[in-house]
Amino acid sequence: MEFKNIDEQVIQKYKEDETLMVRLFVQWCANYDLDPRILYQRAYPAQPVNGRLEEVIESDDGFDELHIDNETLLDVLQMFGNDDLAFVVADEIQRSKK
């Protein structure tokens, strides 16, 4: 029984961390006046709408004042294996520098 509880805790922690990653992505998009839905769709065109992304976009939890650094976001996305989204974000970073 104890192993099941540990497994559940690990799964819950991953979900919380994943939600934080999505929140950082959404906030970064807000910082640069970009639509997170469009960027996500560019990264994952074959996937349906991401439920967690929609939840984070719809919730207003006071993250608006936080500025997310480009490198921080790229690192977090890659840490979670969102390489396609990291590529799209990197492309947007390059566009903004031009």
C-alpha positions in Angstrom: 0.0 0.0 0.0 2.8 2.4 0.8 4.2 2.1 -2.8 0.9 3.0 -4.2 0.8 6.2 -2.1 4.3 7.1 -3.2 3.4 6.5 -6.9 0.3 8.7 -6.4 2.5 11.4 -4.8 5.0 11.3 -7.7 2.2 11.5 -10.3 0.6 14.5 -8.4 3.9 16.3 -8.1 4.6 15.8 -11.9 1.1 17.2 -12.7 1.7 20.2 -10.5 5.1 20.8 -12.1 3.6 20.4 -15.5 0.9 23.0 -14.7 3.6 25.4 -13.5 5.4 24.9 -16.9 2.1 25.7 -18.7 1.6 28.8 -16.5 5.1 30.0 -17.3 4.5 29.5 -21.0 1.2 31.4 -20.9 2.8 34.2 -18.9 5.7 34.4 -21.3 3.2 34.7 -24.1 1.4 37.5 -22.3 4.7 39.3 -21.7 5.3 39.4 -25.4 1.7 39.8 -26.5 1.5 36.4 -28.2 -1.4 34.0 -28.3 -0.4 30.8 -26.4 -3.0 28.8 -28.3 -1.6 29.7 -31.7 2.0 28.9 -30.6 0.9 25.6 -29.1 -1.0 24.7 -32.3 2.1 25.6 -34.4 4.2 23.2 -32.3 1.6 20.4 -32.2 -0.7 20.8 -35.2 -2.0 17.2 -35.0 -3.0 17.5 -31.3 -6.5 18.6 -30.1 -6.8 21.6 -27.8 -4.7 21.1 -24.7 -7.0 21.1 -21.6 -4.4 22.2 -19.2 -3.4 25.1 -21.4 -7.1 26.2 -21.6 -7.4 25.9 -17.8 -4.4 28.1 -17.2 -5.5 30.6 -19.8 -8.9 30.9 -18.3 -7.7 31.2 -14.7 -6.4 34.5 -13.5 -4.1 33.9 -10.6 -2.1 37.1 -10.4 0.8 35.9 -12.5 0.5 39.0 -14.7 3.3 40.9 -13.0 5.9 38.2 -13.5 8.3 38.6 -16.4 9.5 35.2 -17.7 13.0 35.2 -19.2 13.4 33.6 -22.7 16.1 31.2 -21.6 14.2 30.2 -18.5 11.1 29.3 -20.5 13.2 27.4 -23.1 14.9 25.4 -20.3 11.7 24.5 -18.6 10.0 23.5 -21.9 12.9 21.2 -22.8 13.1 19.8 -19.3 9.5 18.6 -19.8 10.3 17.2 -23.2 8.3 19.9 -25.1 11.0 20.3 -27.7 8.6 21.2 -30.5 7.1 24.0 -28.4 10.6 25.1 -27.4 11.5 25.3 -31.1 8.4 27.5 -31.8 9.2 29.7 -28.8 12.9 30.1 -30.0 11.6 31.0 -33.5 9.4 33.8 -31.9 12.4 35.0 -29.9 14.4 35.3 -33.1 11.5 37.1 -34.8 11.3 39.6 -32.0 15.0 40.4 -32.3 14.7 41.4 -35.9 
